[in-house]
Amino acid sequence: MADFRCTHCGATGLQTGFVMDSGQYSQGFANWVEGALERGVFGGAKLSGRPRWEIDAYRCPRCFHLELFAGRPA
């Protein structure tokens, strides 16, 4: 459990988790990418040279609100 406080209801004891990505060619988890979404020729996101960060996710046990933080480079 994290020592964070829910920004929605104020509860403490948020549960640690992650945001899963189960799409084709995914690594099983999602990343935060800096900048606005730009699409390539085939419709996928342009990622070349753009910083990526791991997403830490926390779930409130009282109201189920999710808190997301991008704290570590991917």
N, CA, C and O atoms as a MOPAC input file, in Angstrom:
PM7 MOZYME 1SCF
protein

 N      0.83500 1    -1.19000 1     0.00000 1
 C      0.00000 1     0.00000 1     0.00000 1
 C      0.87600 1     1.24700 1     0.00000 1
 O      1.93900 1     1.28200 1     0.62000 1
 N      0.41500 1     2.24500 1    -0.69300 1
 C      1.15900 1     3.50300 1    -0.78300 1
 C      0.69100 1     4.45700 1     0.30400 1
 O     -0.41900 1     4.34100 1     0.82400 1
 N      1.56700 1     5.40400 1     0.63400 1
 C      1.21700 1     6.41300 1     1.64200 1
 C      0.53000 1     7.62500 1     1.01800 1
 O      0.47200 1     8.69100 1     1.63200 1
 N      0.01100 1     7.46900 1    -0.19100 1
 C     -0.68400 1     8.56000 1    -0.86500 1
 C     -2.09800 1     8.70100 1    -0.33600 1
 O     -2.66300 1     7.76600 1     0.23100 1
 N     -2.65500 1     9.87700 1    -0.52800 1
 C     -4.05000 1    10.14900 1    -0.17700 1
 C     -4.83200 1    10.30000 1    -1.48100 1
 O     -4.36200 1    10.95800 1    -2.40900 1
 N     -6.00500 1     9.70700 1    -1.55900 1
 C     -6.85200 1     9.80200 1    -2.74400 1
 C     -7.25500 1    11.26000 1    -2.96300 1
 O     -7.74600 1    11.91700 1    -2.04600 1
 N     -7.04700 1    11.76100 1    -4.17800 1
 C     -7.41900 1    13.14800 1    -4.47700 1
 C     -8.92100 1    13.30100 1    -4.70300 1
 O     -9.42100 1    14.42100 1    -4.80100 1
 N     -9.64300 1    12.18500 1    -4.78600 1
 C    -11.08900 1    12.24500 1    -5.00300 1
 C    -11.87300 1    12.24700 1    -3.68300 1
 O    -12.76400 1    13.07400 1    -3.48900 1
 N    -11.53200 1    11.30800 1    -2.76900 1
 C    -12.30800 1    11.19200 1    -1.52700 1
 C    -11.47500 1    11.41100 1    -0.26200 1
 O    -12.03400 1    11.53300 1     0.82800 1
 N    -10.13700 1    11.46200 1    -0.39600 1
 C     -9.27600 1    11.70500 1     0.75400 1
 C     -8.83300 1    10.47400 1     1.52400 1
 O     -8.11100 1    10.59600 1     2.51400 1
 N     -9.24900 1     9.29600 1     1.09200 1
 C     -8.86800 1     8.05500 1     1.78900 1
 C     -7.36600 1     7.80400 1     1.67400 1
 O     -6.71700 1     8.27100 1     0.73800 1
 N     -6.82500 1     7.06000 1     2.63800 1
 C     -5.42000 1     6.65300 1     2.59300 1
 C     -5.34800 1     5.16000 1     2.32100 1
 O     -6.37400 1     4.48200 1     2.26800 1
 N     -4.11700 1     4.64100 1     2.14600 1
 C     -3.93100 1     3.20500 1     1.91800 1
 C     -4.22700 1     2.78800 1     0.49900 1
 O     -4.80900 1     1.72600 1     0.27700 1
 N     -3.83700 1     3.60600 1    -0.47700 1
 C     -4.07400 1     3.25900 1    -1.86300 1
 C     -3.34000 1     1.98000 1    -2.23700 1
 O     -2.23500 1     1.72600 1    -1.75700 1
 N     -3.95800 1     1.17600 1    -3.09500 1
 C     -3.42000 1    -0.11000 1    -3.51300 1
 C     -2.55200 1     0.06400 1    -4.75600 1
 O     -2.96900 1     0.69900 1    -5.72500 1
 N     -1.34700 1    -0.50100 1    -4.72900 1
 C     -0.41800 1    -0.40800 1    -5.85000 1
 C     -0.84200 1    -1.32800 1    -6.97700 1
 O     -1.31500 1    -2.43900 1    -6.73800 1
 N     -0.66800 1    -0.85800 1    -8.22200 1
 C     -0.97100 1    -1.67800 1    -9.39300 1
 C     -0.30000 1    -1.10200 1   -10.62500 1
 O      0.61400 1    -0.28600 1   -10.51100 1
 N     -0.74500 1    -1.52100 1   -11.80400 1
 C     -0.20800 1    -0.96900 1   -13.04400 1
 C     -1.29300 1    -0.99500 1   -14.11100 1
 O     -2.28900 1    -1.70700 1   -13.98000 1
 N     -1.09000 1    -0.21000 1   -15.17300 1
 C     -2.02200 1    -0.15000 1   -16.28700 1
 C     -1.53200 1    -1.14700 1   -17.33800 1
 O     -0.43700 1    -0.99000 1   -17.87800 1
 N     -2.33100 1    -2.16500 1   -17.62700 1
 C     -1.93100 1    -3.22200 1   -18.54700 1
 C     -2.23000 1    -2.83200 1   -19.99300 1
 O     -3.26300 1    -2.22600 1   -20.27600 1
 N     -1.34400 1    -3.17300 1   -20.88600 1
 C     -1.54200 1    -2.99400 1   -22.32000 1
 C     -1.48000 1    -4.37000 1   -22.95500 1
 O     -0.42400 1    -5.00300 1   -22.94900 1
 N     -2.59200 1    -4.84800 1   -23.50400 1
 C     -2.62500 1    -6.18900 1   -24.08000 1
 C     -2.75100 1    -6.15700 1   -25.59400 1
 O     -3.14200 1    -7.15000 1   -26.20800 1
 N     -2.42100 1    -5.02000 1   -26.20000 1
 C     -2.49000 1    -4.89800 1   -27.64900 1
 C     -1.38600 1    -5.67600 1   -28.33900 1
 O     -0.44200 1    -6.14500 1   -27.70300 1
 N     -1.52000 1    -5.80500 1   -29.65000 1
 C     -0.52100 1    -6.52300 1   -30.45200 1
 C      0.84400 1    -5.85800 1   -30.30300 1
 O      0.94300 1    -4.63300 1   -30.37500 1
 N      1.88200 1    -6.63500 1   -30.10100 1
 C      3.26700 1    -6.18700 1   -29.92500 1
 C      3.49800 1    -5.43000 1   -28.61300 1
 O      4.53500 1    -4.78600 1   -28.45700 1
 N      2.56900 1    -5.49400 1   -27.68300 1
 C      2.74000 1    -4.78300 1   -26.41000 1
 C      3.68800 1    -5.55200 1   -25.49600 1
 O      3.93400 1    -6.74100 1   -25.69600 1
 N      4.21100 1    -4.86100 1   -24.49800 1
 C      5.07900 1    -5.47900 1   -23.50500 1
 C      4.28800 1    -5.87900 1   -22.26000 1
 O      4.86100 1    -6.41100 1   -21.30900 1
 N      2.98900 1    -5.62800 1   -22.25700 1
 C      2.13900 1    -5.99500 1   -21.13700 1
 C      1.84700 1    -4.86200 1   -20.18200 1
 O      1.02100 1    -5.01500 1   -19.28200 1
 N      2.50700 1    -3.72400 1   -20.35300 1
 C      2.25300 1    -2.57300 1   -19.49800 1
 C      2.30600 1    -1.30900 1   -20.34800 1
 O      2.93800 1    -1.29100 1   -21.40400 1
 N      1.65200 1    -0.27000 1   -19.89300 1
 C      1.58700 1     0.99400 1   -20.62600 1
 C      2.67200 1     1.95400 1   -20.15200 1
 O      3.13900 1     1.87000 1   -19.01600 1
 N      3.06300 1     2.86100 1   -21.03200 1
 C      4.00800 1     3.93000 1   -20.70600 1
 C      3.36800 1     5.27500 1   -21.00300 1
 O      2.44500 1     5.36800 1   -21.81200 1
 N      3.86100 1     6.31400 1   -20.34500 1
 C      3.47000 1     7.68500 1   -20.64300 1
 C      4.50200 1     8.22900 1   -21.61800 1
 O      5.70300 1     8.07200 1   -21.40300 1
 N      4.03600 1     8.87900 1   -22.70800 1
 C      4.92500 1     9.42500 1   -23.72400 1
 C      4.75100 1    10.94100 1   -23.74900 1
 O      3.63100 1    11.44800 1   -23.81000 1
 N      5.87500 1    11.65800 1   -23.70100 1
 C      5.84800 1    13.12000 1   -23.66500 1
 C      5.33800 1    13.68800 1   -24.98900 1
 O      5.68700 1    13.19000 1   -26.05900 1
 N      4.51500 1    14.72700 1   -24.91000 1
 C      4.01600 1    15.42900 1   -26.09100 1
 C      2.66800 1    14.92100 1   -26.56100 1
 O      2.19000 1    13.87000 1   -26.13400 1
 N      2.07500 1    15.69000 1   -27.44400 1
 C      0.76200 1    15.34200 1   -28.00400 1
 C      0.88600 1    14.12700 1   -28.91800 1
 O      1.94200 1    13.89000 1   -29.50300 1
 N     -0.19000 1    13.36500 1   -29.03700 1
 C     -0.23100 1    12.19700 1   -29.91000 1
 C     -0.06400 1    12.62900 1   -31.36100 1
 O     -0.79600 1    13.49300 1   -31.84400 1
 N      0.89300 1    12.03300 1   -32.05000 1
 C      1.07800 1    12.21500 1   -33.48100 1
 C      1.01800 1    10.83100 1   -34.10300 1
 O      1.66100 1     9.90000 1   -33.61900 1
 N      0.25100 1    10.69400 1   -35.16800 1
 C      0.09600 1     9.39900 1   -35.81600 1
 C      0.99300 1     9.28900 1   -37.04400 1
 O      1.19200 1    10.25700 1   -37.78000 1
 N      1.52500 1     8.09800 1   -37.24600 1
 C      2.36100 1     7.81600 1   -38.40700 1
 C      1.51700 1     7.46700 1   -39.61800 1
 O      0.28900 1     7.54900 1   -39.57600 1
 N      2.17300 1     7.08300 1   -40.68200 1
 C      1.52800 1     6.75600 1   -41.95200 1
 C      0.49300 1     5.63500 1   -41.79800 1
 O     -0.56400 1     5.68000 1   -42.42700 1
 N      0.79100 1     4.63800 1   -40.97100 1
 C     -0.10800 1     3.49700 1   -40.81400 1
 C     -1.05700 1     3.63400 1   -39.62400 1
 O     -1.73100 1     2.66700 1   -39.26700 1
 N     -1.12200 1     4.80900 1   -39.00500 1
 C     -2.07200 1     5.07300 1   -37.93700 1
 C     -1.56300 1     4.88400 1   -36.52200 1
 O     -2.23500 1     5.28100 1   -35.57000 1
 N     -0.37900 1     4.28100 1   -36.35600 1
 C      0.19600 1     4.08800 1   -35.02500 1
 C      0.82500 1     5.37300 1   -34.50700 1
 O      1.06500 1     6.30700 1   -35.27200 1
 N      1.08500 1     5.41600 1   -33.22400 1
 C      1.69600 1     6.59400 1   -32.61000 1
 C      3.15800 1     6.71800 1   -33.01700 1
 O      3.88600 1     5.72600 1   -33.05000 1
 N      3.58700 1     7.94200 1   -33.32800 1
 C      5.00300 1     8.20800 1   -33.59600 1
 C      5.73100 1     8.26900 1   -32.26300 1
 O      5.38100 1     9.08100 1   -31.40600 1
 N      6.74100 1     7.42000 1   -32.07400 1
 C      7.44300 1     7.33600 1   -30.79300 1
 C      8.93300 1     7.64200 1   -30.89700 1
 O      9.57900 1     7.87600 1   -29.87600 1
 N      9.47800 1     7.64600 1   -32.06900 1
 C     10.91600 1     7.79000 1   -32.26000 1
 C     11.46100 1     9.06500 1   -31.60800 1
 O     11.02900 1    10.17500 1   -31.91700 1
 N     12.43200 1     8.87000 1   -30.68700 1
 C     13.08700 1     9.99100 1   -30.02300 1
 C     12.28400 1    10.66900 1   -28.93100 1
 O     12.72900 1    11.67500 1   -28.37900 1
 N     11.11700 1    10.14700 1   -28.60700 1
 C     10.26900 1    10.77300 1   -27.59200 1
 C     10.48900 1    10.09200 1   -26.24100 1
 O     10.49000 1     8.86300 1   -26.16100 1
 N     10.67400 1    10.87900 1   -25.17900 1
 C     10.86300 1    10.29200 1   -23.84700 1
 C      9.62900 1     9.48800 1   -23.41700 1
 O      8.49200 1     9.89000 1   -23.66400 1
 N      9.88000 1     8.34000 1   -22.76600 1
 C      8.81000 1     7.47300 1   -22.24600 1
 C      9.05200 1     7.22700 1   -20.76800 1
 O     10.19600 1     7.12000 1   -20.32500 1
 N      7.98700 1     7.13900 1   -20.02000 1
 C      8.06200 1     6.94900 1   -18.56800 1
 C      7.13600 1     5.82400 1   -18.15500 1
 O      6.04200 1     5.68000 1   -18.70200 1
 N      7.57900 1     5.01200 1   -17.17500 1
 C      6.72200 1     3.96400 1   -16.61200 1
 C      5.58700 1     4.61100 1   -15.82700 1
 O      5.77400 1     5.64500 1   -15.18500 1
 N      4.42300 1     4.00300 1   -15.88400 1
 C      3.25600 1     4.51600 1   -15.15800 1
 C      3.07400 1     3.71000 1   -13.87300 1
 O      2.94100 1     2.48700 1   -13.91500 1
 N      3.07000 1     4.39500 1   -12.74000 1
 C      2.71200 1     3.78100 1   -11.46400 1
 C      1.24400 1     4.10900 1   -11.21400 1
 O      0.83700 1     5.26600 1   -11.31500 1
 N      0.45500 1     3.09600 1   -10.88900 1
 C     -0.97800 1     3.28300 1   -10.68600 1
 C     -1.35700 1     2.89400 1    -9.26000 1
 O     -0.85000 1     1.91300 1    -8.71400 1
 N     -2.24200 1     3.66700 1    -8.67700 1
 C     -2.72700 1     3.40100 1    -7.31500 1
 C     -4.24900 1     3.49300 1    -7.31900 1
 O     -4.82100 1     4.41300 1    -7.90400 1
 N     -4.90000 1     2.53400 1    -6.66200 1
 C     -6.36400 1     2.44900 1    -6.62700 1
 C     -6.85600 1     2.70300 1    -5.20800 1
 O     -6.36400 1     2.11500 1    -4.24500 1
 N     -7.82600 1     3.58200 1    -5.10500 1
 C     -8.40400 1     3.89200 1    -3.79900 1
 C     -9.32700 1     2.74600 1    -3.37000 1
 O    -10.20100 1     2.34000 1    -4.13500 1
 N     -9.13800 1     2.21800 1    -2.14100 1
 C     -9.99200 1     1.11500 1    -1.67900 1
 C    -11.40300 1     1.56400 1    -1.31000 1
 O    -12.30700 1     0.73700 1    -1.19300 1
 N    -11.59400 1     2.86500 1    -1.12800 1
 C    -12.91800 1     3.36700 1    -0.73500 1
 C    -13.77400 1     3.73200 1    -1.94500 1
 O    -14.90800 1     3.26600 1    -2.05200 1
 N    -13.25300 1     4.56500 1    -2.86800 1
 C    -14.07300 1     5.04600 1    -3.99200 1
 C    -13.61900 1     4.49100 1    -5.34200 1
 O    -14.24900 1     4.75600 1    -6.36600 1
 N    -12.51500 1     3.71400 1    -5.34600 1
 C    -11.99100 1     3.03400 1    -6.53500 1
 C    -11.40000 1     3.97600 1    -7.58400 1
 O    -11.15600 1     3.57000 1    -8.72000 1
 N    -11.17400 1     5.21800 1    -7.20500 1
 C    -10.52600 1     6.19900 1    -8.08200 1
 C     -9.08600 1     5.76400 1    -8.35100 1
 O     -8.43200 1     5.23100 1    -7.45500 1
 N     -8.58000 1     5.98000 1    -9.57000 1
 C     -7.19400 1     5.65300 1    -9.89800 1
 C     -6.34000 1     6.91200 1    -9.89900 1
 O     -6.73800 1     7.95000 1   -10.42900 1
 N     -5.17300 1     6.80700 1    -9.30500 1
 C     -4.15400 1     7.86200 1    -9.31600 1
 C     -3.00200 1     7.33000 1   -10.15000 1
 O     -2.50800 1     6.23400 1    -9.88700 1
 N     -2.56400 1     8.08200 1   -11.15000 1
 C     -1.48100 1     7.64900 1   -12.03300 1
 C     -0.30600 1     8.61300 1   -11.90400 1
 O     -0.48700 1     9.83000 1   -11.87100 1
 N      0.91000 1     8.04500 1   -11.83000 1
 C      2.12600 1     8.83700 1   -11.73400 1
 C      3.14700 1     8.28300 1   -12.72100 1
 O      3.28300 1     7.06700 1   -12.85600 1
 N      3.85800 1     9.15900 1   -13.40500 1
 C      4.92600 1     8.77000 1   -14.32700 1
 C      6.23600 1     9.21600 1   -13.69400 1
 O      6.68000 1    10.34400 1   -13.90900 1
 N      6.86100 1     8.32800 1   -12.90800 1
 C      7.99600 1     8.71700 1   -12.09400 1
 C      9.34100 1     8.17600 1   -12.48800 1
 O     10.35400 1     8.61800 1   -11.94500 1
 N      9.40200 1     7.20700 1   -13.44100 1
 C     10.67900 1     6.60100 1   -13.80900 1
 C     10.77100 1     6.47200 1   -15.32000 1
 O      9.79900 1     6.07500 1   -15.96100 1
 N     11.92200 1     6.79900 1   -15.90300 1
 C     12.07900 1     6.58300 1   -17.34800 1
 C     11.90200 1     5.11400 1   -17.69300 1
 O     12.32500 1     4.23200 1   -16.94600 1
 N     11.28000 1     4.86400 1   -18.81900 1
 C     11.03200 1     3.47700 1   -19.27100 1
 C     12.24200 1     2.91900 1   -19.97700 1
 O     12.22200 1     1.77200 1   -20.42500 1

